[in-house]
Amino acid sequence: MSCKRIPARKWIITILTVFVPVVLLAQGAIKWTKSGNAYYRFEEGELALYTLPQQTKTTVLSKQQLTPEEKTSPLKLQSFSFTADEKKVLLFTNTKKVWRLNTRGDYWVFDTNTGALKQLGKNRPASSLMFAKFSPDGTKVAYVSEYNLYVEDLASGQQTQLTQDGNRKLINGTFDWVYEEEFFCRDGFRWSPDSRHLSYWQIDARKTRDYLMVNNTDSIYPFAVPVEYPIAGEPPSPFKIGVVEIATAKTKWMDIPTDPALQSYAPRMEWAANSNELIVQHMNRHQNQSDLRLCNAQTGASQVIYTEKDSAWIDILPTWDNDYTMGGWDWINGGKEFIWPSEKDGWRHLYRISRDGKKEQRITNGNYDVMEISGIDEKNGYVYFMASPTNATQKYLYRTKLNGKGTAERVSPAGQEGTHEYSLSPTAAYARHVFSNYFTPYTDEWVSLPDHKGLNGGNKINEAITRANKNSGIEFFTIRSADGVEMDGWMVKPQNFDSSKKYPVVFYVYTEPWGQNVKDQFGITDNFLYRGDMAADGYIYISIDNRGTPVPKGRQWRKVIYRNIGKVNIRDQAMAAREVCKWPFVDTSRIAVWGWSGGGSATLNLMFQYPEIYKTGISVAAVGSIFTYDNIYQERYMGLPQENAQDYIQGSPVTHAKNLQGNLLYIHGSGDDNVHYQNAELLLNELIKHNKQFQFMSYPNRTHSISEGPGTFEHLSTLYTTYLKAHCAPGGK
């Protein structure tokens, strides 16, 4: 379930964990030059180039140059990209949302040699172009429009339609709902290095059943909104990988065998460092076997070069490193080897694999997880990565030799304890560095690497740490349950805390494999739904990360939840809460829990399975029956329901609804395309059957974020706060 990237049953868990840094970066999003000593940034309506280390600014595109003929205002850019020679700029504007992100819109090309600004796809519908990309030789642009692939010659303006059969159910060059939501697959085509071919996915959703959402608000008569949505137990939409020749518009399909009944997945595909072969990650339906295949682009023949199996599931790279959500493959040694991650030794480590798959060398070593791949400095023989070997709530930049020899060295400075983010230049000589911890606001600086010194003598982050208010009232702690499980948590105590009094506790939960709540970063403890100040009002606010959450504590920690969602995660949370209830300043008669999406599901399970602990619950957009959620997510972590239905039954809140004793507020948007409104009605029916009294709020035609429409957030926040205060009164007693 899916905003770090920003996919969305997972959407709400990241409001607290990544919203601020994403905003910080988005306000000045950068693109490095190929040389690595400068970067581009769109700011104040213009495109600027900053040269390092002096940060010398040059205006590349002025407002006047960004203003089309017969227009009076410049284009408002969503993003931009350059040709390899950096002489032409591709501009993305007038964007529209596709499910989660604004991935369709209009594209323009500005030629810095001629000063010409031209729109692409003029004969296509407005805001219909997707994922436009320059050819490597800079002479053409390819894009998707209305499920078909097109290529446009920049000199002549000639458009060529490369596929003819695209529609909502036969999708070329992009993906269906579930591939986007769970594999982060959006951009579905790639240029060959020689600019003569495109490789692309085709998703055949013709046999995938539509989920029909009912829109009751946008016309007098309600109408159905269909979404191709395979629930757990339903086979995925079949895929094909094709290579289309630009000159002839003829496609050659790759021969990738699949199970005719169960089907399979291809979450990643790239050109294999040449124009003759593709490399494809091919996964079985259970997602516990990953085969890397080399495909001959001319004949379509494919061969498996590398196989990995896991008794639980295999995480694809974009699930933990969002730099890969739009593709990418890390080739080294002139295309003779590539870098690949695996958890096969119990930790997520990086390996270098030979092109034929016959040789491998582990690069990173030790009892720690690689959290992200930050950059590869092949010239100097290093890979840079994020890790936190001693504190799973934090994140630091490390580097180690590409040959796997020696120990990893921490690059992030000592004394900057917290969470670091980096955007490394292509040469790893410079980086944009963003830092925060629970008491230091997000601060960014430019540094040189590997010495990590601020450019021009700056020391912004150390200065921010010195200025920060360390008496924030936030505490990080570890707690050991009666089962011997040690978990990290954070707590915000009431202002003017008096240890002789007893206070109410509000637990914030997510608990599933998509969300880590306990991170040492600024704003992590904010409750965005609460109107007011919880600490000032007298609440203890707590979050704890149980086993199964994507915490850098090794494979076993993360994968013990396999086929146990709704059981292991719920017991860990409840057993931790029992330890909290032993604290002398906790009022056990005022224990509340809340969460959204997967956290909403956890809230329900905690209220139903451990009613003696949790007296009040607020659950938002929860999965009431995990039989209803999409196949990629649910089968990855729970197996196929045809094979282990009892696990699904025991993990579903509806199974335990009859045990409700406390106060429950349940909230859902009727237009939720992710966790469907059906879950609300299944839950309500079960509660009604057992005469369990509760409060329910439906938000008409709102999606999973419940963010659309005037007044929605204010209403939701007021409802949340009023209910919490009424049923779990604040203040010490």
Secondary structure as UniProt FT lines:
FT   TURN            9..11
FT   HELIX           12..14
FT   HELIX           15..27
FT   STRAND          30..32
FT   TURN            34..35
FT   STRAND          38..43
FT   TURN            44..45
FT   STRAND          46..51
FT   TURN            52..55
FT   STRAND          56..61
FT   TURN            63..66
FT   TURN            69..70
FT   STRAND          77..82
FT   TURN            84..85
FT   STRAND          88..98
FT   TURN            99..100
FT   STRAND          101..111
FT   TURN            112..114
FT   STRAND          117..119
FT   TURN            122..123
FT   TURN            126..127
FT   STRAND          129..134
FT   TURN            136..137
FT   STRAND          140..145
FT   TURN            146..147
FT   STRAND          148..153
FT   TURN            154..156
FT   STRAND          159..161
FT   TURN            168..169
FT   STRAND          170..172
FT   HELIX           177..183
FT   STRAND          189..191
FT   TURN            193..194
FT   STRAND          197..204
FT   TURN            206..207
FT   STRAND          210..215
FT   STRAND          223..228
FT   TURN            232..233
FT   STRAND          239..245
FT   TURN            246..248
FT   STRAND          251..253
FT   TURN            260..262
FT   STRAND          264..271
FT   STRAND          277..284
FT   TURN            285..286
FT   STRAND          289..296
FT   TURN            297..299
FT   STRAND          302..309
FT   HELIX           317..319
FT   HELIX           322..324
FT   TURN            325..326
FT   STRAND          331..332
FT   HELIX           333..335
FT   STRAND          337..342
FT   TURN            344..345
FT   STRAND          349..354
FT   TURN            355..356
FT   STRAND          360..362
FT   STRAND          372..377
FT   TURN            378..381
FT   STRAND          382..387
FT   TURN            392..393
FT   STRAND          395..401
FT   TURN            402..403
FT   STRAND          409..410
FT   TURN            414..415
FT   STRAND          419..424
FT   TURN            426..427
FT   STRAND          430..437
FT   TURN            438..439
FT   STRAND          440..448
FT   TURN            449..452
FT   STRAND          453..454
FT   HELIX           455..457
FT   HELIX           460..467
FT   STRAND          474..480
FT   TURN            482..483
FT   STRAND          486..492
FT   TURN            495..496
FT   TURN            499..500
FT   STRAND          503..508
FT   TURN            513..514
FT   TURN            522..525
FT   TURN            528..529
FT   HELIX           534..537
FT   STRAND          540..545
FT   TURN            547..548
FT   HELIX           555..559
FT   TURN            560..563
FT   TURN            565..567
FT   HELIX           568..580
FT   TURN            581..582
FT   TURN            584..585
FT   STRAND          586..596
FT   HELIX           598..609
FT   TURN            611..613
FT   STRAND          616..620
FT   HELIX           626..628
FT   HELIX           631..638
FT   TURN            641..643
FT   HELIX           645..651
FT   HELIX           653..656
FT   HELIX           657..659
FT   STRAND          663..669
FT   TURN            670..671
FT   HELIX           678..689
FT   TURN            690..691
FT   STRAND          695..699
FT   TURN            700..701
FT   TURN            704..705
FT   TURN            710..711
FT   HELIX           712..727
//
